[in-house]
Amino acid sequence: MRFDYHTQYRQGFALFKDNSDRILYALLLTVMCAVPWLASSFVLGELAYVFILCIASLGLMVLIGYTGQVSLGHAAFVAVGAYAHVWMMNKGLPMLTSMLSAAGISAIAGLVVGIPAIRVSGLYLAMVTMAFAIVIEQVIGNWSSVTGGFTGMPVPDAQIGKWSLSGPKSFYYFCLVLLVLVVVSLFNLLRSALGRSFMGVRESEAASYALGIQVNQVKIIAFGLSAGVTGLAGALLAHHLKYLTPDGFSLLLSLELVLMVVIGGVGSLRGAILGGLLISLLPTLISNIKPWLPQAWSKQSGFETFIFGFILAFFVLFEPTGLNGRWLKFVSLIESFPLYRKDTFKRNKRYMKSERYR
């Protein structure tokens, strides 16, 4: 059994709670680094895709989980990042410079959406972002001189200087490094004054105004930051797909990103990664179990959509804190054993919070 007592002020802001956390994360990173020497090229490609979606999920988590703003159009920022990256690489820019520039362009697109979108919230904000995604999809399809239109455009080979990233191992490591950098950067940002402002706006805009937080400015910054991280994921996704078409950035991708955030656990970077792992690997899992199911089920056209909806309904009804909440309960069970009580995490009634500001 373990009790955490802070003896220094900085312990509350430490990246790791204690040495056990350092050891566990070091072991996890070691295992991930060793995977390419044990797995096939297909598995490495799937894992690289998982890492890319985890980065996109982290970007959306900043907006939904930490600022409380709903978006159903983040596939548009993925598309902006992907097409901007490929266009700049075709113009001769180095890969890293092009990726950073694509993330910046996506961030600017997020600011363009965020500035007028701060006037609305909730369902209306979701409709605004969804409309933006539809507009971007049509722009990509009709701007043939830049995007190749609906016929698409090929993606140049990934290469940093003389080091080629076209192989599955090198691209896997590159995606893993970027994922770790994004997680560490966001974790440190969310512990800063800006990150705490995000959470203050999420909890109560009225209280944030009373504390002197510039709510509108914080919302706009959150949109730009979220879009920038998502655009970085789009640049990586372009190299994974090898060929870009507007169909790859439809509303379905936006819904998948929202599912990752909700199922993983709203308000947790770990939850964004866990949700990304589940949702990105779920289609492969469904295809593997289909031969074992009755043909009347497996041949249904909407079978995958039904599974996605069932999982979402399950988590909303029985585990609203998501996979991260379940993980925290498991850790608490291990740490407090044998004094763990069944009703430790008993769910209490929650009442609607209403703000009388405006």
Residue frames relative to the residue before (quaternion, step in Angstrom):
aa qw qx qy qz dx dy dz
M 1.0000 0.0000 0.0000 0.0000 0.00 0.00 0.00
R 0.1153 -0.8201 0.5600 0.0230 3.59 -0.88 0.93
F 0.1188 -0.7624 0.6327 0.0651 3.53 -1.06 0.86
D 0.2680 -0.7690 0.5637 0.1382 3.57 -0.89 0.95
Y 0.0333 0.7745 -0.6290 0.0581 3.53 -0.72 1.14
H 0.2835 -0.7608 0.5616 0.1594 3.55 -0.82 1.01
T 0.1628 -0.7947 0.5809 0.0671 3.54 -0.82 1.05
Q 0.7464 0.2529 -0.1728 0.5908 3.56 1.33 -0.13
Y 0.6046 -0.5928 0.3937 0.3578 3.55 -1.11 0.69
R 0.6855 0.5126 -0.2923 0.4265 3.58 0.93 -0.89
Q 0.5189 0.6483 -0.4262 0.3589 3.61 1.17 -0.27
G 0.6299 0.5465 -0.3348 0.4387 3.57 1.11 -0.58
F 0.7293 0.3820 -0.2245 0.5213 3.57 1.24 -0.36
A 0.3897 0.7474 -0.4668 0.2675 3.58 1.27 0.12
L 0.5561 -0.6169 0.4477 0.3313 3.55 -1.14 0.70
F 0.7723 0.1480 -0.0809 0.6124 3.58 1.11 -0.74
K 0.5311 -0.6525 0.4369 0.3183 3.58 -1.01 0.80
D 0.7896 -0.1218 0.1300 0.5873 3.56 0.87 -0.97
N 0.7510 -0.3961 0.2774 0.4497 3.55 -1.30 -0.13
S 0.5970 0.5701 -0.3755 0.4215 3.60 1.07 -0.62
D 0.6374 0.5082 -0.3294 0.4763 3.60 1.02 -0.73
R 0.6330 0.5298 -0.3295 0.4583 3.58 0.97 -0.80
I 0.6678 0.4993 -0.3030 0.4616 3.57 0.93 -0.88
L 0.6668 0.5114 -0.3098 0.4449 3.59 0.91 -0.90
Y 0.6905 0.4594 -0.2899 0.4776 3.59 0.88 -0.89
A 0.6127 0.5316 -0.3515 0.4674 3.59 1.10 -0.61
L 0.6466 0.5052 -0.3161 0.4762 3.60 1.02 -0.78
L 0.6377 0.5255 -0.3253 0.4597 3.58 0.99 -0.83
L 0.6708 0.4866 -0.2982 0.4736 3.58 0.91 -0.89
T 0.6289 0.5319 -0.3344 0.4580 3.59 1.04 -0.73
V 0.6481 0.5096 -0.3149 0.4702 3.57 0.98 -0.85
M 0.6635 0.4998 -0.3132 0.4604 3.60 0.92 -0.88
C 0.6555 0.4984 -0.3175 0.4702 3.60 1.05 -0.66
A 0.6893 0.4830 -0.2790 0.4622 3.58 1.13 -0.60
V 0.4834 0.7032 -0.4205 0.3081 3.60 1.23 -0.38
P 0.6641 0.5252 -0.3468 0.4035 3.69 0.78 -0.82
W 0.6651 0.4977 -0.3103 0.4622 3.61 1.13 -0.47
L 0.7281 0.4015 -0.2293 0.5060 3.57 1.28 -0.19
A 0.7235 0.4441 -0.2345 0.4736 3.59 1.11 -0.64
S 0.5546 -0.6021 0.4675 0.3335 3.54 -1.31 0.37
S 0.6865 -0.4736 0.3526 0.4243 3.57 -1.30 0.19
F 0.6253 0.5406 -0.3420 0.4470 3.58 1.04 -0.75
V 0.6627 0.5007 -0.3041 0.4665 3.60 0.92 -0.89
L 0.6430 0.5186 -0.3230 0.4618 3.58 0.99 -0.79
G 0.6401 0.5182 -0.3221 0.4670 3.57 1.03 -0.76
E 0.6535 0.5037 -0.3092 0.4729 3.57 1.00 -0.81
L 0.6708 0.4923 -0.3050 0.4633 3.58 0.95 -0.83
A 0.6106 0.5323 -0.3516 0.4692 3.59 1.07 -0.68
Y 0.6389 0.5136 -0.3178 0.4764 3.58 1.04 -0.79
V 0.6180 0.5352 -0.3374 0.4666 3.59 1.07 -0.74
F 0.6518 0.5140 -0.3180 0.4581 3.59 0.93 -0.87
I 0.6443 0.5275 -0.3233 0.4496 3.57 0.98 -0.83
L 0.6839 0.4667 -0.2886 0.4808 3.58 0.89 -0.89
C 0.5971 0.5483 -0.3665 0.4566 3.60 1.11 -0.56
I 0.6307 0.5153 -0.3359 0.4732 3.60 1.02 -0.74
A 0.6586 0.4951 -0.3090 0.4751 3.59 0.95 -0.87
S 0.6404 0.5214 -0.3196 0.4646 3.58 1.03 -0.77
L 0.6218 0.5312 -0.3358 0.4673 3.59 1.05 -0.72
G 0.6354 0.5290 -0.3280 0.4570 3.57 1.02 -0.77
L 0.6879 0.4619 -0.2827 0.4833 3.57 0.91 -0.88
M 0.5948 0.5737 -0.3667 0.4273 3.60 1.09 -0.64
V 0.5951 0.5635 -0.3680 0.4391 3.61 1.04 -0.69
L 0.7152 0.4525 -0.2551 0.4675 3.57 0.95 -0.86
I 0.7605 0.3707 -0.2041 0.4926 3.59 0.75 -1.04
G 0.7653 0.4292 -0.2208 0.4258 3.55 0.68 -1.11
Y 0.7940 0.3166 -0.1575 0.4945 3.58 1.00 -0.77
T 0.7552 0.3217 -0.2110 0.5307 3.61 1.18 -0.35
G 0.4294 -0.7453 0.4303 0.2738 3.58 1.25 -0.23
Q 0.5342 0.6035 -0.4200 0.4172 3.60 1.18 0.49
V 0.3295 -0.7747 0.5158 0.1591 3.55 -0.71 1.11
S 0.0100 -0.7903 0.6124 -0.0156 3.56 -0.98 0.88
L 0.1071 -0.7808 0.6141 0.0414 3.55 -0.94 0.97
G 0.6846 0.4904 -0.2759 0.4634 3.57 1.22 0.32
H 0.3186 0.7825 -0.4938 0.2057 3.60 1.10 0.49
A 0.4905 0.6264 -0.4516 0.4038 3.60 1.21 -0.12
A 0.5793 0.5826 -0.3754 0.4291 3.60 1.15 -0.54
F 0.6762 0.4728 -0.3005 0.4784 3.61 0.94 -0.79
V 0.5869 0.5396 -0.3655 0.4804 3.59 1.12 -0.57
A 0.6683 0.5000 -0.2932 0.4663 3.58 0.96 -0.89
V 0.6394 0.5207 -0.3305 0.4592 3.60 0.94 -0.84
G 0.6694 0.4970 -0.3020 0.4622 3.57 0.92 -0.88
A 0.6707 0.5074 -0.3028 0.4484 3.58 0.93 -0.87
Y 0.7189 0.4407 -0.2635 0.4685 3.60 0.77 -1.00
A 0.6311 0.5208 -0.3424 0.4618 3.60 1.01 -0.73
H 0.6473 0.5252 -0.3159 0.4532 3.57 0.98 -0.83
V 0.6865 0.4707 -0.2902 0.4722 3.59 0.85 -0.94
W 0.6437 0.5234 -0.3347 0.4469 3.61 0.93 -0.81
M 0.6914 0.4653 -0.2884 0.4716 3.60 0.91 -0.85
M 0.6205 0.5149 -0.3553 0.4728 3.60 1.05 -0.57
N 0.6408 0.5128 -0.3262 0.4690 3.58 1.05 -0.68
K 0.6589 0.4890 -0.2994 0.4869 3.58 1.24 -0.45
G 0.6541 -0.5655 0.2959 0.4059 3.57 1.27 0.08
L 0.4692 0.6745 -0.4587 0.3383 3.61 1.20 0.07
P 0.5348 -0.6041 0.4721 0.3552 3.62 -1.09 0.64
M 0.6639 -0.5558 0.3333 0.3731 3.52 -1.17 0.63
L 0.6923 0.4762 -0.2992 0.4521 3.62 0.76 -0.95
T 0.6441 0.5111 -0.3167 0.4729 3.58 0.98 -0.84
S 0.6574 0.5116 -0.3047 0.4618 3.55 0.98 -0.85
M 0.6540 0.5118 -0.3247 0.4526 3.60 0.97 -0.79
L 0.6620 0.4928 -0.3063 0.4745 3.58 0.93 -0.86
S 0.6484 0.5091 -0.3145 0.4706 3.58 1.02 -0.80
A 0.6380 0.5208 -0.3249 0.4648 3.58 1.03 -0.78
A 0.6332 0.5125 -0.3274 0.4788 3.58 1.04 -0.77
G 0.6463 0.5164 -0.3171 0.4638 3.59 1.04 -0.76
I 0.6435 0.5078 -0.3230 0.4730 3.59 1.00 -0.80
S 0.6407 0.5100 -0.3230 0.4744 3.59 1.00 -0.77
A 0.6300 0.5253 -0.3338 0.4645 3.58 1.04 -0.75
I 0.6340 0.5137 -0.3290 0.4753 3.59 1.02 -0.78
A 0.6308 0.5183 -0.3295 0.4742 3.59 1.03 -0.79
G 0.6323 0.5268 -0.3283 0.4635 3.58 1.07 -0.72
L 0.6391 0.5075 -0.3249 0.4779 3.57 1.04 -0.74
V 0.6236 0.5440 -0.3387 0.4477 3.59 1.02 -0.79
V 0.6839 0.4454 -0.2782 0.5064 3.58 1.05 -0.74
G 0.6885 0.5337 -0.2909 0.3956 3.56 0.90 -0.94
I 0.6227 0.5734 -0.3564 0.3956 3.60 0.98 -0.78
P 0.7434 0.3401 -0.2581 0.5148 3.67 0.78 -0.78
A 0.6359 0.5752 -0.3392 0.3868 3.61 1.13 -0.62
I 0.5518 0.6232 -0.4091 0.3738 3.63 1.15 -0.32
R 0.5608 0.6093 -0.3858 0.4068 3.59 1.25 -0.23
V 0.7570 0.2878 -0.1653 0.5628 3.59 1.20 -0.42
S 0.1175 -0.7776 0.6132 0.0750 3.56 -1.29 0.21
G 0.7771 0.3701 -0.2484 0.4443 3.53 -1.36 0.12
L 0.8498 -0.0826 0.0854 0.5135 3.54 -0.97 -0.93
Y 0.6423 0.5291 -0.3319 0.4442 3.61 0.99 -0.78
L 0.6363 0.5071 -0.3275 0.4803 3.60 1.04 -0.72
A 0.6274 0.5289 -0.3361 0.4622 3.58 1.01 -0.75
M 0.6569 0.5031 -0.3134 0.4660 3.59 0.99 -0.78
V 0.6264 0.5360 -0.3386 0.4535 3.60 1.03 -0.76
T 0.6944 0.4664 -0.2837 0.4688 3.59 0.86 -0.93
M 0.6303 0.5197 -0.3407 0.4653 3.59 1.05 -0.68
A 0.6344 0.5183 -0.3270 0.4711 3.58 1.02 -0.78
F 0.6251 0.5316 -0.3349 0.4632 3.59 1.05 -0.75
A 0.6431 0.5212 -0.3220 0.4596 3.59 0.98 -0.80
I 0.6491 0.5066 -0.3189 0.4693 3.59 0.98 -0.80
V 0.6407 0.5215 -0.3215 0.4628 3.59 0.99 -0.83
I 0.6613 0.5049 -0.3108 0.4595 3.60 0.90 -0.90
E 0.6361 0.5295 -0.3335 0.4514 3.58 0.98 -0.80
Q 0.6773 0.4712 -0.2962 0.4813 3.59 0.99 -0.78
V 0.6177 0.5362 -0.3458 0.4597 3.60 1.03 -0.71
I 0.6516 0.5087 -0.3136 0.4672 3.58 0.93 -0.88
G 0.6913 0.4973 -0.2867 0.4388 3.56 0.92 -0.86
N 0.7676 0.3721 -0.1982 0.4828 3.59 1.06 -0.65
W 0.6218 0.5142 -0.3550 0.4721 3.62 1.22 -0.21
S 0.0850 -0.8726 0.4799 0.0325 3.55 0.62 1.19
S 0.6361 0.5659 -0.3432 0.3966 3.60 0.98 -0.73
V 0.7452 0.3622 -0.2032 0.5218 3.59 1.15 -0.54
T 0.8087 0.3004 -0.1272 0.4895 3.57 0.81 -1.03
G 0.4983 -0.6526 0.4369 0.3673 3.58 1.19 -0.29
G 0.4527 -0.7188 0.4340 0.2999 3.57 1.28 0.08
F 0.7826 -0.3134 0.2476 0.4775 3.52 -1.23 -0.56
T 0.5840 0.5660 -0.3831 0.4380 3.61 1.21 -0.24
G 0.4674 -0.7163 0.4128 0.3130 3.57 1.24 -0.30
M 0.2423 -0.7486 0.5967 0.1577 3.54 -1.37 -0.03
P 0.4735 -0.6758 0.4814 0.2954 3.59 -1.02 0.79
V 0.3718 -0.7146 0.5548 0.2079 3.55 -1.24 0.56
P 0.4494 -0.6829 0.4951 0.2941 3.62 -0.81 0.91
D 0.6164 -0.5523 0.4110 0.3823 3.54 -1.23 0.47
A 0.4713 -0.6637 0.5056 0.2857 3.55 -1.07 0.77
Q 0.1813 0.7840 -0.5675 0.1747 3.55 -0.70 1.08
I 0.1284 -0.7615 0.6326 0.0579 3.55 -0.98 0.95
G 0.7971 -0.0878 0.0090 0.5974 3.57 -0.21 1.26
K 0.7758 -0.2594 0.2259 0.5289 3.57 -0.65 -1.14
W 0.5674 0.5979 -0.3749 0.4242 3.56 1.31 -0.01
S 0.2392 -0.7898 0.5535 0.1125 3.57 -0.52 1.21
L 0.2110 -0.7787 0.5837 0.0920 3.54 -1.02 0.94
S 0.3815 0.7559 -0.4645 0.2594 3.57 1.24 0.28
G 0.6197 0.5560 -0.3484 0.4306 3.59 1.13 -0.56
P 0.6160 -0.5812 0.3802 0.3717 3.60 -1.12 0.57
K 0.6526 0.5223 -0.3280 0.4401 3.62 0.97 -0.77
S 0.7017 0.4697 -0.2798 0.4569 3.57 0.77 -1.02
F 0.6653 0.4866 -0.3122 0.4723 3.60 0.97 -0.79
Y 0.5933 0.5564 -0.3551 0.4608 3.60 1.10 -0.66
Y 0.6876 0.4743 -0.2872 0.4688 3.58 0.82 -0.97
F 0.6336 0.5369 -0.3332 0.4463 3.58 1.00 -0.79
C 0.6675 0.4841 -0.2967 0.4817 3.60 0.93 -0.88
L 0.6394 0.5298 -0.3268 0.4513 3.59 1.01 -0.79
V 0.6506 0.5125 -0.3152 0.4633 3.58 0.95 -0.87
L 0.6695 0.4915 -0.3060 0.4654 3.60 0.91 -0.88
L 0.6271 0.5324 -0.3415 0.4546 3.59 1.00 -0.75
V 0.6596 0.4967 -0.3111 0.4706 3.60 0.91 -0.88
L 0.6511 0.5152 -0.3190 0.4571 3.60 0.95 -0.84
V 0.6580 0.5018 -0.3123 0.4666 3.60 0.96 -0.85
V 0.6532 0.5149 -0.3224 0.4520 3.61 0.91 -0.87
V 0.6860 0.4766 -0.2916 0.4661 3.59 0.82 -0.97
S 0.6544 0.5178 -0.3178 0.4502 3.60 0.96 -0.84
L 0.6858 0.4694 -0.2889 0.4753 3.59 0.88 -0.91
F 0.6272 0.5388 -0.3477 0.4421 3.58 0.99 -0.76
N 0.6807 0.4669 -0.2894 0.4846 3.58 0.95 -0.82
L 0.6310 0.5340 -0.3357 0.4517 3.59 1.03 -0.74
L 0.6938 0.4847 -0.2815 0.4521 3.57 0.92 -0.88
R 0.6342 0.4901 -0.3421 0.4904 3.60 1.23 -0.19
S 0.5734 0.5962 -0.3722 0.4209 3.58 1.27 -0.19
A 0.7184 -0.4193 0.3178 0.4550 3.55 -1.33 -0.02
L 0.6336 0.5295 -0.3349 0.4538 3.58 1.03 -0.77
G 0.6665 0.5049 -0.3106 0.4522 3.59 0.89 -0.88
R 0.6625 0.4838 -0.3107 0.4801 3.58 1.00 -0.74
S 0.5866 0.5438 -0.3652 0.4762 3.57 1.19 -0.47
F 0.5850 0.5645 -0.3592 0.4583 3.58 1.08 -0.74
M 0.7180 0.4525 -0.2553 0.4632 3.56 0.77 -1.06
G 0.6114 0.5455 -0.3533 0.4515 3.58 1.10 -0.59
V 0.6451 0.5030 -0.3093 0.4849 3.58 1.03 -0.82
R 0.6328 0.5380 -0.3330 0.4464 3.57 1.02 -0.76
E 0.7133 0.4666 -0.2668 0.4498 3.57 0.86 -0.93
S 0.7859 -0.1815 0.1569 0.5698 3.59 0.87 -0.89
E 0.3346 -0.7468 0.5406 0.1954 3.55 -0.61 1.11
A 0.6279 0.5460 -0.3402 0.4381 3.59 1.01 -0.76
A 0.6724 0.4765 -0.2962 0.4828 3.58 0.93 -0.89
S 0.6227 0.5396 -0.3418 0.4519 3.60 1.07 -0.69
Y 0.6259 0.5164 -0.3330 0.4804 3.58 1.00 -0.77
A 0.6645 0.5193 -0.3062 0.4415 3.58 0.94 -0.89
L 0.6964 0.4598 -0.2614 0.4850 3.57 1.15 -0.65
G 0.5823 -0.6239 0.3542 0.3825 3.57 1.28 0.06
I 0.4408 0.6824 -0.4677 0.3482 3.59 1.22 0.30
Q 0.3782 -0.7044 0.5561 0.2271 3.56 -0.94 0.92
V 0.2622 -0.8317 0.4678 0.1438 3.56 0.18 1.32
N 0.6790 0.4895 -0.3059 0.4537 3.59 0.81 -0.94
Q 0.6537 0.5084 -0.3161 0.4629 3.57 0.97 -0.81
V 0.6400 0.5218 -0.3202 0.4643 3.58 1.00 -0.80
K 0.6463 0.5184 -0.3227 0.4576 3.60 0.95 -0.81
I 0.6589 0.5059 -0.3121 0.4609 3.58 0.94 -0.86
I 0.6466 0.5106 -0.3193 0.4682 3.58 0.96 -0.86
A 0.6374 0.5282 -0.3287 0.4547 3.59 1.00 -0.81
F 0.6323 0.5193 -0.3325 0.4691 3.59 1.00 -0.77
G 0.6840 0.4897 -0.2955 0.4528 3.57 0.85 -0.94
L 0.6636 0.4985 -0.3058 0.4665 3.59 0.92 -0.89
S 0.6591 0.5114 -0.3072 0.4580 3.58 0.90 -0.91
A 0.6759 0.4841 -0.2946 0.4711 3.58 0.92 -0.89
G 0.6355 0.5396 -0.3358 0.4384 3.60 1.01 -0.73
V 0.6651 0.4805 -0.3024 0.4851 3.60 0.92 -0.88
T 0.6554 0.5039 -0.3109 0.4689 3.58 0.98 -0.81
G 0.6344 0.5259 -0.3287 0.4614 3.59 1.06 -0.71
L 0.6010 0.5432 -0.3502 0.4701 3.58 1.12 -0.64
A 0.6371 0.5059 -0.3181 0.4869 3.56 1.04 -0.78
G 0.6294 0.5372 -0.3363 0.4497 3.59 1.05 -0.70
A 0.6269 0.5282 -0.3391 0.4616 3.60 1.03 -0.74
L 0.6580 0.4824 -0.3082 0.4892 3.59 1.00 -0.76
L 0.6372 0.5451 -0.3278 0.4351 3.57 0.99 -0.84
A 0.5888 0.5794 -0.3701 0.4250 3.58 1.07 -0.65
H 0.6907 0.4590 -0.2854 0.4803 3.61 0.93 -0.84
H 0.6190 0.5266 -0.3511 0.4651 3.57 1.13 -0.52
L 0.7076 0.4613 -0.2657 0.4647 3.60 0.95 -0.85
K 0.2815 -0.7956 0.4808 0.2379 3.59 1.17 -0.69
Y 0.7903 0.0789 -0.0323 0.6068 3.61 1.19 -0.46
L 0.2379 -0.8098 0.5277 0.0957 3.57 -0.69 1.12
T 0.0635 0.7500 -0.6568 0.0457 3.53 -1.07 0.88
P 0.6160 -0.5723 0.3813 0.3841 3.62 -1.09 0.54
D 0.5903 0.6023 -0.3715 0.3882 3.60 1.11 -0.58
G 0.6410 0.5551 -0.3291 0.4156 3.58 1.13 -0.50
F 0.7365 0.3527 -0.2018 0.5408 3.59 1.29 -0.18
S 0.2330 0.8028 -0.5084 0.2069 3.54 0.96 0.90
L 0.7367 -0.3978 0.3123 0.4489 3.54 -1.37 -0.07
L 0.5641 0.6121 -0.3870 0.3966 3.60 1.14 -0.55
L 0.6333 0.5216 -0.3325 0.4651 3.59 1.03 -0.74
S 0.6293 0.5266 -0.3345 0.4634 3.60 1.00 -0.75
L 0.6640 0.4989 -0.3043 0.4664 3.57 0.95 -0.86
E 0.6220 0.5321 -0.3424 0.4612 3.59 1.04 -0.70
L 0.6464 0.5125 -0.3223 0.4644 3.58 0.99 -0.79
V 0.6393 0.5083 -0.3259 0.4762 3.58 1.01 -0.77
L 0.6273 0.5298 -0.3343 0.4626 3.59 1.01 -0.77
M 0.6260 0.5423 -0.3410 0.4446 3.59 0.98 -0.80
V 0.6769 0.4923 -0.2916 0.4630 3.57 0.94 -0.89
V 0.7033 0.4713 -0.2757 0.4552 3.59 0.84 -0.97
I 0.7090 0.4458 -0.2687 0.4759 3.59 0.83 -0.96
G 0.6464 0.5212 -0.3294 0.4495 3.58 1.03 -0.69
G 0.5704 -0.5687 0.4012 0.4362 3.58 1.01 -0.75
V 0.3372 -0.7709 0.5068 0.1875 3.57 -0.34 1.26
G 0.8063 0.2634 -0.2109 0.4859 3.55 -0.90 0.96
S 0.6908 0.4152 -0.2810 0.5210 3.59 1.13 0.54
L 0.4102 -0.6969 0.5312 0.2528 3.58 -0.85 0.96
R 0.6160 0.5283 -0.3467 0.4704 3.57 1.06 -0.69
G 0.6393 0.5317 -0.3220 0.4526 3.56 1.03 -0.77
A 0.6164 0.5415 -0.3501 0.4519 3.60 1.05 -0.72
I 0.6711 0.4829 -0.2983 0.4769 3.58 0.99 -0.81
L 0.6562 0.5028 -0.3159 0.4655 3.60 0.93 -0.85
G 0.6548 0.4990 -0.3098 0.4757 3.58 0.99 -0.81
G 0.6349 0.5260 -0.3261 0.4624 3.58 1.03 -0.76
L 0.6324 0.5277 -0.3282 0.4624 3.58 1.02 -0.78
L 0.6946 0.4866 -0.2880 0.4448 3.58 0.82 -0.98
I 0.7308 0.4480 -0.2597 0.4447 3.58 0.69 -1.08
S 0.6781 0.4940 -0.3068 0.4494 3.61 0.97 -0.77
L 0.7185 0.4193 -0.2496 0.4957 3.59 1.08 -0.65
L 0.5035 0.6912 -0.4133 0.3130 3.59 1.21 -0.34
P 0.6438 0.5103 -0.3611 0.4412 3.69 0.85 -0.74
T 0.6433 0.5098 -0.3269 0.4684 3.60 1.00 -0.77
L 0.6466 0.5164 -0.3147 0.4649 3.57 1.00 -0.82
I 0.6460 0.5189 -0.3236 0.4568 3.59 0.96 -0.84
S 0.6659 0.5033 -0.3078 0.4566 3.59 0.93 -0.88
N 0.6637 0.5040 -0.3106 0.4572 3.61 1.09 -0.60
I 0.7245 0.4193 -0.2562 0.4833 3.59 1.05 -0.66
K 0.4630 0.7064 -0.4389 0.3066 3.60 1.21 -0.25
P 0.6597 0.5114 -0.3447 0.4294 3.67 0.85 -0.77
W 0.6784 0.4881 -0.2931 0.4643 3.62 1.17 -0.45
L 0.6248 0.5444 -0.3353 0.4482 3.58 1.28 -0.17
P 0.6180 -0.5195 0.4145 0.4200 3.60 -1.21 0.33
Q 0.5785 -0.6216 0.4017 0.3429 3.58 -1.01 0.78
A 0.5921 0.5768 -0.3687 0.4253 3.58 1.10 -0.60
W 0.6850 0.4476 -0.2774 0.5035 3.60 1.16 -0.55
S 0.7227 0.4837 -0.2649 0.4165 3.56 0.70 -1.10
K 0.7102 0.4524 -0.2725 0.4654 3.61 1.07 -0.57
Q 0.4451 0.6757 -0.4689 0.3541 3.59 1.24 0.08
S 0.5097 -0.6895 0.4263 0.2881 3.57 -0.85 0.99
G 0.7698 0.3491 -0.1908 0.4992 3.60 1.02 -0.70
F 0.2592 0.8098 -0.4983 0.1695 3.57 1.18 0.47
E 0.6629 0.5001 -0.3121 0.4615 3.63 0.91 -0.88
T 0.6474 0.5159 -0.3198 0.4609 3.58 0.98 -0.84
F 0.6260 0.5361 -0.3309 0.4595 3.57 1.06 -0.76
I 0.6464 0.5147 -0.3212 0.4627 3.61 0.96 -0.83
F 0.6417 0.5168 -0.3231 0.4655 3.58 0.95 -0.88
G 0.6805 0.4915 -0.2877 0.4610 3.58 0.88 -0.93
F 0.6376 0.5288 -0.3276 0.4545 3.57 1.01 -0.79
I 0.6625 0.4973 -0.3122 0.4652 3.59 0.92 -0.88
L 0.6410 0.5190 -0.3269 0.4614 3.58 0.96 -0.81
A 0.6676 0.4930 -0.3039 0.4678 3.59 0.89 -0.92
F 0.6259 0.5491 -0.3373 0.4393 3.58 1.01 -0.79
F 0.7047 0.4537 -0.2783 0.4691 3.58 0.83 -0.94
V 0.6403 0.5254 -0.3411 0.4445 3.59 0.96 -0.75
L 0.7270 0.4441 -0.2451 0.4628 3.59 0.95 -0.86
F 0.8268 0.2730 -0.0994 0.4817 3.58 0.82 -1.00
E 0.8010 0.0957 -0.0610 0.5878 3.63 1.12 -0.41
P 0.0715 -0.8546 0.5132 0.0350 3.60 0.49 1.17
T 0.6356 0.5166 -0.3455 0.4580 3.61 1.18 -0.34
G 0.5012 -0.7098 0.3897 0.3052 3.58 1.28 0.11
L 0.7719 -0.3404 0.2668 0.4659 3.51 -1.35 -0.26
N 0.6224 0.5383 -0.3513 0.4466 3.58 1.05 -0.67
G 0.6346 0.5256 -0.3268 0.4628 3.59 1.01 -0.76
R 0.6505 0.5033 -0.3123 0.4755 3.56 0.99 -0.82
W 0.6351 0.5257 -0.3261 0.4625 3.59 1.04 -0.76
L 0.6536 0.5108 -0.3145 0.4616 3.60 0.95 -0.84
K 0.6364 0.5193 -0.3274 0.4670 3.58 1.03 -0.72
F 0.6440 0.5155 -0.3190 0.4665 3.56 1.02 -0.81
V 0.6518 0.5063 -0.3110 0.4713 3.59 0.95 -0.85
S 0.6459 0.5157 -0.3176 0.4648 3.59 1.00 -0.81
L 0.6155 0.5432 -0.3389 0.4597 3.57 1.07 -0.74
I 0.6742 0.4937 -0.2972 0.4619 3.58 0.91 -0.92
E 0.7129 0.4776 -0.2685 0.4376 3.58 0.86 -0.99
S 0.7650 0.3763 -0.2024 0.4819 3.61 0.98 -0.79
F 0.4138 0.7088 -0.4790 0.3114 3.61 1.24 0.00
P 0.6310 -0.1962 -0.7501 -0.0275 1.67 -1.91 1.66
L 0.4810 0.6877 -0.4283 0.3351 3.61 1.20 0.36
Y 0.3932 0.7299 -0.4775 0.2909 3.60 1.25 0.12
R 0.1828 -0.7721 0.6017 0.0918 3.57 -0.99 0.89
K 0.5835 -0.6197 0.4031 0.3362 3.53 -1.04 0.78
D 0.7379 0.4065 -0.2244 0.4897 3.58 1.03 -0.77
T 0.2830 0.7770 -0.5165 0.2223 3.61 1.20 0.41
F 0.7877 0.2308 -0.1071 0.5611 3.55 0.97 -0.88
K 0.1810 0.8053 -0.5408 0.1620 3.56 1.00 0.76
R 0.3950 -0.7317 0.5108 0.2184 3.52 -0.84 1.02
N 0.2129 -0.7711 0.5910 0.1039 3.54 -0.88 1.01
K 0.6254 -0.5303 0.4034 0.4061 3.53 -1.25 0.32
R 0.1714 -0.7736 0.6028 0.0935 3.52 -1.02 0.81
Y 0.2171 -0.7801 0.5776 0.1036 3.51 -0.95 0.90
M 0.6204 -0.5772 0.3926 0.3575 3.52 -1.14 0.67
K 0.2901 -0.7301 0.5922 0.1789 3.55 -0.97 0.90
S 0.0521 -0.7985 0.5995 0.0152 3.56 -0.80 0.95
E 0.2263 -0.7632 0.5920 0.1257 3.55 -1.01 0.82
R 0.2851 -0.7839 0.5351 0.1343 3.53 -0.92 0.94
Y 0.4255 0.6793 -0.4802 0.3563 3.51 1.27 0.48
R 0.6254 0.4901 -0.4661 0.3890 3.55 -1.20 0.77
